[in-house]
Amino acid sequence: MESQELDKRGRWGSKVVFIFAAAGSAIGLGNIWRFPMMVGLNGGAIFVLVNILAIILIGFTVMLAAFAMGRHTKKNPVGAYNAIKPRSPWKLAGYMGVFGSACILSFYGVVAGWALGYFYKTIGGVFKGDITWQSSDAIFSSFAGRPLEIIFCLFVIIGLTTFVISKGVRAGIERWSKILMPVLFGLIILLAIRAVTLPGAATGLSYYLKPDFSKFNMTVLFFAVGQAFFSLSLGLGTMITYASYLPKSDNLVSSAGWVCFFDSLIAILAGIIIFPTLFATPGITPDKFEASGGLMFQVFPIIISKIPGGYFFGILFFFLILVAALTSTISMLEVPVAYFVDERNWSRKKAALLVGLFCFFLGLPSGLSHGGVDIFTKWNFMKNMDLLFSNIVLALGALIIAIFVGYVWRVKNALKEISFGNPRFKLKPLWVFNIKFLAPVVIIIILIFIRTFAG
Ligand code: PFF
């Protein structure tokens, strides 16, 4: 019975493939672009430490809850909430995930498009010669402000994502994840080794890895927990959807553990590339990492131009970012597509095409808000989309999952689902405490804190 259902909807080829796919969703611009930016803005190593604690105590907890919901119901987020608590308002959280995923994809696709643009610029030799902060800044501003190029890049990113998703879970996501993730990992290790051998790398490493506890405050906690959700793709139903293609024999605990581990590893390695390189470059300090923009795109060309073999490493780096971004955009599109396939009986192709088009058009104002079109630039469209969806909607979605699994579905039922494939769950008491108390309390504090941020 289970087997027939999975055959109809699709399923993962093996446990390892599921981990690759879920880690592929988690690992993306959040690790390579957003994480180092957050570290730079929030006191260096102390942010790294709090972020790791947030991943272990809250991220892992919520991810396991999402996996249990997904596998138990074998549904998209709307179907999952509805299956466990029929005809109740809880399914609104599922709709929020379906809509939120499409909205995040719209502006995330723009940043992925920047990576595409930088990839072909690097191949074309734009960053050869002596690149200064000023010239790099000028290249970024003129690129991000050129409407046709930005629209073209966004179109290619959303088009590729739509193509992969329309092929379905086995032929599409699985094949790509299997090829792309190991390539990504190899490339990032290579670049990290290169970075720590730069002159002056030690200062950067100590800034990045030696926490200064006096720098801890509520802002650090706020951004560190938010970054954990963003980076682990939690709060929108991505992990519910991915786990819906899993058989009962899979060990959810170890899968969640591996995904959190790989995701943290890549983020930490990304920092090991960025910080030593940053400290080896005159005129740039980490506090210039602004949350708004494309600082990584401004900083990296300088580094490329300064290191031996920079042309080659630059091409590798932007290819790597592109790969990481695509495995995440694929997971974002999968959430609404699974909804339309499961709940509305649309064909996978039709769902992928229509949602892809929606994301493309919604992405236009974001793409044109960096000088392309005055009104969108004035509204700061992309920054506000990011603020609303990445900070508020994700935290709210994670809070709802925690409360729903902790009190509505109830931990005993979730634990029963978790026990298939893992009869002896040693961390059970800790997980129960975290899902019922720690995660909701910390997220509520954070959401209250957002209100003070928003004035
Ligand atoms: N986790 C992805 C990253 O770190 O780039 C971003 C992401 C994917 C966020 C999917 C939210 C989501 F639902």
Boltz pocket constraint, residues with backbone or C-beta under 6 A from the ligand:
constraints:
  - pocket:
      binder: B
      contacts: [[A, 25], [A, 26], [A, 27], [A, 28], [A, 29], [A, 30], [A, 31], [A, 101], [A, 104], [A, 229], [A, 230], [A, 231], [A, 232], [A, 233], [A, 234], [A, 236], [A, 237], [A, 238], [A, 324], [A, 328], [A, 331], [A, 332]]
      max_distance: 6.0
